[in-house]
Amino acid sequence: MAMANFESNVLSERSESKDYMYYFYILRCSDNSLYCGQTNNLQRRINEHNFDKNKSAKYLRAKKPVKLVYSEEYSNLQLVMKREWQIKKWTKAKKEALIIGNKRLLKML
């Protein structure tokens, strides 16, 4: 009986917890510049960047429309934030190598 209660409590805790996926993404702007960000809802965030001036990043306001060119999925907010910080420091050439999936060039840059 105690085991059944334990299992029931574990299941209810799991169902109440919010399981989010987090996304690191790269957008190509209308001026061909690249913008890196992270979110827990990729489609919503791209729509905000393109259509909601109050929720879009200031950098993007004069560079619309933006197009998603790359994304990665994470189950942990800290990991996606770390990845965003890492890639934001890269040169545009290195980001372009990541976007096209050229691992050899990526290592060279």
N, C-alpha and C positions, 0 to 999 in steps of 0.2 A: 504494500500500500504506500509506504513512504517513497518507494521508487516511482510509482505512478505520479505522485505529487511533484516529485523532482522533475520528471520528464515534462509534465504539464507546465511547470514554471519556466523551464528552459524554452519550450516552444513559444510561450506567450511573450517572453523577453525578446526572442528573435523576431517575432512578427511585429513587435512594437518598435524595434530598432530600424533605422532608416539605412538601407543599403544603397549607397550612391556609387555611381561610376564617375570618375573625374577624367577630364579630357584636356590634354595639351594640344593646342592647335596653332597653325600658321595660316594667315590670310594673305592673299595677294591683293593689294589696293589698286585702284584705277590708275595710279601713277607708277605702277610696277614695284612699289616698295613693299616690304614684308612686315607684317605685324604678328607678334606672338602673344598668346594668352592662354588662360586655363579657365575651365568652367565645369559645372556638373550637368549641364544640358547644352549640348553642342548646337543643335538646330535653333533653339531659342536664342542663344547668344549671337549667332550669326545674324538672325533676324533683327535683334536689338542693334547690332552694329550697322546694319543696312537701313533700318526703317524707324528706329526710335532715338531721336537726337538726345533725349534725356538720359538714356542708359548706354549710349555708345561711348567708347573711349574718345577723349578730345582729339587725340592724334588722327583718328579716322574720319572726323566730321567733314573734312574737305577732300577726302580721298575715296569717296564712295562711287560706285558699289565695290564691295569687297567680295572675294571669292575664296572659299576654303580650298587650300592646296595640300594640306598635310594635317594629320591628327594622330595622336597616340592615346590609348585608354589606360587608366590606372584605377585601382581600387582604394587608393590611399591619398588623401589630400596633401600630406607632406611630400610624398614622392612626386606628384604632379607639379607642385610648387617648386621643388628642387630642379626638376627638369626644365621648367619654364625659365628659371633663373640662369641655368647652365646655357641654354640655347640663345637667350637674349644677348649674351656676351659674344656670341659667334659673329663672324663677318657674314655679309650677305652671300658671298660665294659659298661658304660652308653650309649655310641654310639651304641654298639652292641645291647643293649636292645631296643633302638629306631629303629634300622634296622629291628629287628624281630617283632616289634610292641608289646613288652611286657610292658604295661603301669604300671603294678604292680611293676615289677623289676625296671623300670625307676624311679619311685617315691622313691624307697628304696636307690638308688645309689646317 
